[in-house]
Amino acid sequence: MKKNIIKSHLKKKSQSKLALSISLFLALLTSTGYIFNSKGIIFLFYIFCFVFLYNLVINFLLEKFDILS
């Protein structure tokens, strides 16, 4: 049972890092909306920034409350 918990925790950490990198990439990609001055892209930029910050908090909490250390 302990192996399943550790495996689940490691899976959550890896998924969190993947989501963090994808949301950072999308936030950087949509930041060009300020150059092209498109309201739709700027709106998406704010959404992706919120998603990035949310994933950053989740990643921080998974690292802080690590069950392996």
Contacts in CASP RR format, 6 or more apart in sequence:
PFRMAT RR
TARGET T0000
AUTHOR 0000-0000-0000
METHOD contacts of the structure
MODEL  1
MKKNIIKSHLKKKSQSKLALSISLFLALLTSTGYIFNSKGIIFLFYIFCF
VFLYNLVINFLLEKFDILS
5 67 0 8 1.000
6 67 0 8 1.000
6 68 0 8 1.000
9 62 0 8 1.000
9 66 0 8 1.000
9 67 0 8 1.000
9 68 0 8 1.000
10 68 0 8 1.000
12 62 0 8 1.000
13 59 0 8 1.000
13 62 0 8 1.000
13 63 0 8 1.000
16 55 0 8 1.000
16 58 0 8 1.000
16 59 0 8 1.000
16 62 0 8 1.000
17 59 0 8 1.000
19 55 0 8 1.000
19 58 0 8 1.000
20 52 0 8 1.000
20 55 0 8 1.000
20 56 0 8 1.000
20 59 0 8 1.000
23 48 0 8 1.000
23 51 0 8 1.000
23 52 0 8 1.000
23 55 0 8 1.000
24 52 0 8 1.000
26 48 0 8 1.000
26 51 0 8 1.000
26 52 0 8 1.000
27 45 0 8 1.000
27 48 0 8 1.000
27 49 0 8 1.000
27 51 0 8 1.000
27 52 0 8 1.000
30 41 0 8 1.000
30 42 0 8 1.000
30 44 0 8 1.000
30 45 0 8 1.000
30 48 0 8 1.000
31 45 0 8 1.000
32 41 0 8 1.000
33 41 0 8 1.000
33 42 0 8 1.000
33 45 0 8 1.000
34 42 0 8 1.000
34 45 0 8 1.000
END
